[in-house]
Structure formats: C-alpha cells, structure tokens
Amino acid sequence: MLHLNHRSRRKGAPGARLIMLAVSLLAAGCVTSGPVTVRRDRFNFNDAGAESTKEQILLNIVRLRYGEPIYFVDIGSMLSHYTLSAGGHYSNYKSDLDVWNNPALRAVYGMRGEPVPGSTTWGANLDYTDSPTITYNPVTGEEFATRVMAPIPPTTIIYLSQSGWSIDRVLECCVQQINDVGNAPIHELAHAERPDISRFRRVAEILKRAQDKGYLRFGIESVAGENATYLYLPPVPAALESEAKKIRELLGVSSEPSQKVRLTRHAMRMEPNEIAMQTRSLYGCMYALAQGISVPAEHVQGRQTSTRPSPTDEEDAPRWLRVEYSRLPQVDPFVQVFYNGYWFYVDKSDWSSKRTFALLTYMFSLQSTAKGQAEPLLTVPAGK
C-alpha cells in the first residue's frame, strides 16, 4: 500500500497536472502488472514446490530410520489472487482576503501584516494485495497403497533406465529379486549375519557396462491386448562375449544370442526365456536407503533407532545415498530437515545422493493415481 500526500500554502492556485500525472503512472502500473506477476509467481511456486518435495522425501526417509510411520501430503493447487487499485485527490482553497494582496489598496485602508494565503492539498494512493491460496491433499487409503506400498511396475524400471538413469542404480534401489538372484532384504533380520548380494551386484554391474556400450535394449510389445516388457539380448562383440555369457548364466536364461526375454512380475520364473522381476515398492526403496543414514550415537544408545546390519551401512552407504547429521543447520545443503534435535542433510556436492533423490521423486510421480480420486484436505489462504 502506497500513499502520497502533499499540502502547500501559497498565494497562487496550483494546477492539477501533478495529481493527474501520478494517477496516470499508477494506472500504467495496473496495466503491466499481469505479465510481471506471471513470471514471478510461476518461478516462485515452482521453486517452493520442488524444495518442499525434497524435504518431504528426506523427512520420511529419516522417519523410517527411526522406525516411525511416514506421511505424504501433496500440493493440489497453488493459486494467487491480486488486487491492485489506484486513486488520488486534489483540493484548492482560496481565501477571500487574497483580494487585498494589492499593496496600494492595503496602504489606503491601513492594513498591516500578510493576508491569509490560499491552500492546496493533493495526494495519490496505490493499494496492492496478494492472497495466495494453496490446496493440500493427503496421500492416504487407496492412493497410499497404490503410490507408496504397491510394487513398482517393471515398465517403470524400463522407463527410468531409458531416461538417463544408470541401470545399476535403478536395479539396486528398486528391484528385490531377478529370477533367483536376490538383492538385500528390506525386512528386519533375526541375526547379525549380512546377506550375500554379490550375485545381484554382479548382474547390475554387467548390465551397466552393457548399457554404457549401447547393448542394453528394452522394449514393450502388445501381447493378447496387454503390454509385455522384453529385454533384448543382441549379439555383442568378442570383447563383451564373456560378460554376456555370464549374465545369461546368472539369470538362468538361454545362451543363444540375439533373442528377447520377457520380463514378468511373477514370484518365480514360469518359462525358460523369462525373467521374473520382483520389484520393490516406493516404501521398500526408501526403507532400504534409510538403513544407511548416519545417526547420533546417543540415539542408538537410547534405543531410539537400531544398528541392524544392512548392505547400505558403513562402506556401502555412499554408494547411492549419504545422509549426514549436525546440531547446526548447514549453510547451503542440497536438502535438510530438522528431526529429533538434529539437522539431517544431503550435501550439495554429493552427486550420487542427488541423483538418487531425483530418482525417488520421479518414482513417486510415476506412481500417481488418476486425477480426481483424492479429495483436498485443506485449502489455505497463505499468510492469513
């Protein structure tokens, strides 16, 4: 809100050009405010939404490390309502005694002192109101089951691997088992023995090298009216033949080159040239990554969290996600949240962790259900 006021006492009557100029300038501002607010609000809302999404994911991962339930809240809509008004006023008062300004006339009648001058008052005002409205949707019930607890479809794994993600990261974060080759278990272990996941790691590493060389190919075909996902195993150069043979042995598929193998969601392989891929849910991905989070020793000693063995602990923690903690907030982290007396954060220079964070964000979006199934929890005029 802007107010401009002026009052003068002078003998002459001023014109109204100043107030007309001020109002004209304010009116011009009203005309151009739309495009300006579009550019500003679009980027402001975009930045706020992206940052809050990262913080929500990190907070839920930390909660899982402490055995706490997770909770997601979606932003349904972000709207801004603006009110801009401009106005002004002008008044001119002229005293009746102004006629006695003539010196000769004043001398004839013996008048002393200065006459009462006239007065002019003018002002301009600009009122600007910003009322953003934000709609929040809780992810609960069927939507929570679909987006968070349901296994990730194999097609999503394929989409991610074909969209710039390394296949080893996608497999180790999102897949629990390929045929009889198992990844690290995400359930609590009854003993302290670390499971052997060397075969799974070997599969992921070989597929990553094949991806780097351009020999990892996936496709989706229509079979009996349904989409079927295939892994193509084309002939490879002699330098890669030993690894191609090894991957076929590990997965237990035919050694014949130039064939396609169907990817299914079965619990076990049903056909010779079939790969049964058991994927994790988004919850399972986050839970597995959460076990590698560094936590204060006092929290472990106080039994607020456990030290259960996991392949993501210790030397394996930096592999895909490293989350550190501090008593004080970081100056410029990639993301940080305050939980249980400490700041948990991902360093801005940790490229691998940032990529894993983006992977979780995209998976959450890809698992979204159809629009309109979730009712808004609350619509809040922000700042009220």
N, C-alpha and C positions, 0 to 999 in steps of 0.2 A: 504494500500500500504506500503510495507516494502522494504527498500534499505539498503544494507550493502556494504561499500566500504573500501578498505584498500590500502595504498601506503607505501612502505618501500624503503629506500635507503641503500643498503648494498652491500658488496663486492661479496657475493656468490649469485648464481641464485636459488631462491626458486622453489620448485616443485608445481605442480598444484593440489596436493591432497586436499588442503583446499577448493578450489572452487568446486572441484568435490564432496566433502562431503556435502557442503552447498546445491548445486543443488539437490543432491540425497535426502536430507532431505525435501526440498521443494516439490519435485516430490512425495515423500511418502505422504505428506500432501494432495496433489491433489487426490490421490487415495482414502483416507479415508474421504474426506470432505462430500461426499454424504450422508451416513448414519447419520453423525453428524447433518447436516442441516435438515434432515427429522425430527429427534426427536425434535430439537429446534423449527423449524418453525411450526410444527403441533401444539405444545402446545402454542406457542406464538399467532398464529392466532386464535386458539380455545379460549384462554383467552380474546383476544381483541374482538372477535365476541360476546362472552357471556356478557362482560361488556357493550359494546355499545348497545346491545339489551335491557338490563335492563335500561340503561339511556334513551333510546328512549321511552320506555313504560312510565317511570316516567315523562318525559318531556311532553308527550301527556296527561297524567292524570292531571298534573298541568295546562296545557293549557285549559283543559275542566273546571277546577275550576274557571278559569278567563274568561270563555266564548269565548275562542279563538279556531279557527279551528285546527284540528290535522293533522299530516302528517307523513307518514311512508316511509322509504327508506330501501329496502332490500339489503343485500350484495349478489350479484350474484355469484361471484367467487373471490378467493384470490390466486394469483399465485406469485411465487418467481423465479427470474432468476438470476443465479450466473455465474460470470466469474472469473476464477482463473488461473493465468499464473505465471510461474516462469522462471528465466533465470539467466545468470551470464556472467562475462567476466574476462579474465586474460591476462596480458601482462608483458613481461620481457625484459628490456633494459639493454644491457651490453656495457659499454664504451670501446672504443679502447685503452684507457690509462690503462685499467686493466692489460695489459701485463707488465707494469712497477711496478707491486707490488713486484717484486723480489728485496730485499734490496741491494744485491751485484750489480745488474745491475744498480740500481739507483745511487749507490756510484760511479761506474765507469764513468757514464755520468754526475755526479754532479747535479742530480735532487733533488730539495728541495720541502717540502710540501707533502701533501697527494694527491694521484691521485683521479680523479673524479670517484666515485663508480657507479655501475650499479643501476637500479631502477626496482622495481616490483610493478605492480598495479593489484589488483583483486577486484571483487565485486559480489554481488548477489542481485537479486530483486524479490519481490513477489507482484503481483497486484491482489487484491480481490475486486469485485464489486457485490453489492446486489441491484437488481432492482425489488422490489415487484410491482405487478400490481393488482389493485382492481376494480371490476366491480360493479356499483351501479344500482339498479332497483327501480324506484319509484312505490309505490303502488297507482295506480290511476285507474279511469274508471271502467271497469267491474271487475277488480281484487279487487279494493277497495270496490265495492258493495258486492262482494262475501265474502271477508275475514273479512271486518270490519262492514258493515251495515246489512248483512243478518243474520236472526236468527240462533242461534246455533242449529244444529240438535239434537233431543233427543238422538240419538245414541252416540253423543259425550259426553253428560251428563253421559250416562251409562259407556262409556269407562273410563272416569275420575274417577267415583265412584269405578270402579273395578281396578284402577291402584294406589291405595293408598290414594286417596283424601277422606276426610270425606264428607258424603252426605249432611250434613247441610251447609258446606261451599259452595259446588257446587251449591246447590239449591238457597241459598240466594244471591249468586253472579251472577248466570247465568239464573235463571228462574224468569219470571214475574208473572205467574199465573198457578195454578194447579186446574183444574175444576173452581169452583167459589171462590177459596181461593187465594187472591191476595197478592203479595209482594209489597214493597214500590214502588210507581210510580217514574219513572225517568224523567217525564216531569215537567216543572215548574208549581208550584201550584199557583192558583189565590188568595189563602187566607193563613193565617198563621197556620191553623189547621193541626196538624200532623196526618197522616193517621194511622189507626189501622191495624197493621200487625201481631197481636198476634196469629191469627189462622195459618198464614203461618209459623211463628216461631215455633208454636206447632207441626205442621206437620214435619218440618225439624228436630226438637229435637227428636220426636218419631222415625223417620226413622233412625236417627243417633244411637239411642240406639239399634234398630233392627240390624243395620249394625255391631255394636260392638259385638252383641251376635251371629252374623252369620246367621240371619234370613232375611236379605235383599238380594233378589236374582233377577237378571235381566237376560233376555235372548233375543236373536234375532233369529227370525224364518222367513222362506220364505213363503209368502202368495201371491198367484197369481203372482208369479215371482218377487215380491218385498220384501225387508226386512222389517219385522214388529218387533217392540220392545215391550217386555212384562215385567211387574212387577209381580213376583210370590209371592203369599201370603200363605205360608205353615202354617200348624198348629204350634202353639207356646206353650211353657209351660204355666202352670196356672199363674205363676208369671208375664208373659207378656200378658196374655189374655186381661186384661183391656186396655192396650195401643193399642193392635191390634184392639180391638173393636173401640177405639177412633179414630184411623187413618182411619178406614173404614167410620166412621160417618163424619169425617171432609172432606173426599174426596167424600163421597156420593156413595160409591160402595157397592156391596152386602156383607152381613155379613157372608156369607158362607165361611168357611175356605178351605184351600187347593185349591185355584183357581188362575188363571192367569188373569191379567188385561192388556189390550193393551194400550200402550202409543201412542198418536197421536199428530199431530201438529194442530189440528182443533182449531178454535176460541172458541168452546164450545163442551161439551160432546154430542155425537150423539147416543151412545149406553149405556145401563145400566152399563155394565162392561167395561167401557172405561175411561181413564184419558186423558183429553185434556191438554197438557202441552204447554203453550206459553213461549218459551224461549226468552231470550234477545239476542241481537247482541253483538259482542265484544265491539262495541261503547257504547251500553247500559250498559254493565258491567263496563266499565271504567268510564262512566259518573256517575253512581250510587256511585262508590267508590270515585270519585273525590269530591263529596259534603262533605265528611268528612275530607278533608285536612285542616290543620290549616293554616291560612293566617294572615299576619300582619294587625293590626287594622287600620293602615293608608291606606291600600289598600281598606278596606271596607268603611272607611270614604270618601275616594276619589272616591268611586263607580267604582273601577276597578274590583271588584267582589262583589257578593251578599252574604247575610246571610240567603238565603231561607231555610226554615225548611226541614229537611230530617232525616229519621231514622238513617242515618250514622253520624249525627252530635253528638257533645258532648259525652255523656256517651257511645254511641254506636260506636264511631269512632274506638276505639282499637279492636273492635270485629274481623274485617278482615283486615283492612289496616290503619295504622297510618303513616302519613307523617307530619314531623315537618319542621320548617324553622329556619334559622340562618343567621346572617350577615356574619359570617365567615364559611369557608368550614370545614367540620368535618374531623378528623384525619383518622379514619378508619370506614367509614359507609358501609352498605350493598350496597347502591347506592345513588348518589346525583347528582343534576343538578343545574345549575345557571339560575335563571329566575327572571326577573323584579327586580333586585337589591338584591335578597336573594338566599341563598342556601336552596333548598328543599331536604330533605333526609329521608331515612328509616334507622333506627338504626340497627346495625349488630346483636344485641341481641334480636330483635323483631321477634320471631319465626313465629307468626301468619301472620305478614305482609310479611315475606319472602315466606311463603307458598302461600299466595295469589298472590304474584308477579310471582312465578313459574307457578301458575295456568293460569294467563293471557298469559304468554309466550307460554305455551303449546297450549292454545286455538288458539292463533294467528297462530301457526304452523299447527294445525289440520284444520284450515280454509283455508289453502293454496290451490290455484288452481293448475291445471296441469302444469307441466314444459313446458316452451317454449311459454307461452301465453304473457309474458311481455317482451318487448324489453329493452335492457340495456339503462339506462340513460346516463352513462358516464363510460368510462374505464380510470382510472387514474394511471400512474406510480407513486407510492407513494414516497414522498421525493423529487420529481422533482420540 
